[in-house]
Structure formats: C-alpha cells, structure tokens
C-alpha cells in the first residue's frame, strides 16, 4: 500500500527521527522517503497520482499502438528536476534489463536515490 500526500502536508523526517537513527546505527544508505506509505491500492488511486503529476510537473498521457504511457515535458514549469530523475531511473532500469547490474543493485539504487 502506498499513501500519497501533497507536498504541503508531507512529513519530512527530522534529523533525530527513527530513519536517521537507523541510518547511523546500521550504516544503511537509503532515502527516508523510500519508507513512505503512499496509499496507492487501486488503478484509480494510481490515476490520481498521475493527475497530480500532470498538475504539478507537466506530465501527460500518450497512447498509441505501442500502448499507453506517461511522459514528462521538461519545458513545463517545475518539471526539469523530475525529467532528470526519470531519465536517471530509465538508465538504471535499462542497465538492469540488460544484465549489467543485478536486481539487488537496482533495488539498492532505488532505495538510495536522492534525485541529485
């Protein structure tokens, strides 16, 4: 289950949060946001997330004979960082799909992704 909050109401872990203590004690490398439950349980919930991406980041649906997908318009206001992040994700996914990295390495990358 994934729970989505608007940026205005999102909880940001504090320095002394449980996540920070876990990271320090066990030396895990992960983004605390990876532990967030966004409440996406149905296709309708997922569509609501996509609607929010459209409104906030210029994402838009594209459908053709190859299927349906969501694309990010890098020229849309606020979309530049998301465009860069999605491109990084696509590159890592391609490396995993080609066998260059393992599934575990791919999951580690996703858990530690900071968007930088």
N, C-alpha and C positions, 0 to 999 in steps of 0.2 A: 504494500500500500504506500502511496506517495501523497503527501499533503503539500499543496501549493499555497503560499501566502504572497500577498502583494509586497513589493519592496518596502513600502511604508510600514508594514506590520511585521516584516520578517524579523526573527530573533537572531541577533548576531552574537555568537559566543564571546564571552568576556575572557580576558587573559587568565583569570583564575577558574575558568569553567572546567567541567569534568573533561571535556575534549582536550584542553590544554594540559591538564594533569596526566591524562593517558599518553598524550604525545611525548611529554617529557619523561615520564617514568619508563615507558617501554620503547621509546625512540621510534615510534611509528611515524611514517611520513604519509599524512593524509590531510585532506581539506575537511574541516569540521562540517562543512555544508554537505559532504557526502553522506552524513548520518541523518540528514533531514528527511522526515516523512512528509511527502507532498500530497497525499490523499488522492492520487490518480488510480482509480479502481476500474473504470469503465471507459469505453471508447468516447462516450460523451464527456467524461472528465478530461480525457486527453485532448479532445477537440477544444475544450475551454482553455486549456493551456496554450494551444496553438492560436486561439483568438487573442489571448493576451500577448503572445509574441508578435502577432500582426500589429496590434495597437502600440506596443512599446518599442519594437525593434524592426518594423518593416518587413516581417516575414510574410510570405504569401504562398497560397497553394498553386501548384502547377499539376495539371492532369493531361496525359496524352496516352498513346497506345502502349507506352512502356510502363505506365502506372501512375499513381499519384504520389506527390512528394511536397515537401515544404522547402522553400528556398529563402535565403536571407538576401535582401537588397542592400549591398554595402553603402549605397548612396543615401539610404533612408536615415533620418535623424536618430542617433543613438545606436545604430546598427553596426558600426565599424568594429567594435570590440567583439561583438557576437560573431561577425563574419570571420574574424581572425581565429576565434576559438573553434568555430565549426570547421574551419579549414584544418586546424591542428588535429581535431578529432578525426576528420576524414583521412588525414595522412596516417595517423596511428592505426586506424581501422584497416586501411589498405596494407600496412605492414603486417598486421595480424593475419589478415586474409591470405597474404602471400606466403606466410610461414616465416617471415623474417623475425618476428617476435612471437612468443608463446601467448596463450590465452591469459596465463597468470601475469605476464609482463604488461599485457594490455589492461587488465583489471587494476594492476598497481598504478599504471599511468592515470587511469580514470579516477581512482581514489585520491591521488595526489595532485590532480590538475588544479592549478590556481588561476589559469587564464593569462598568465604572463608570457 
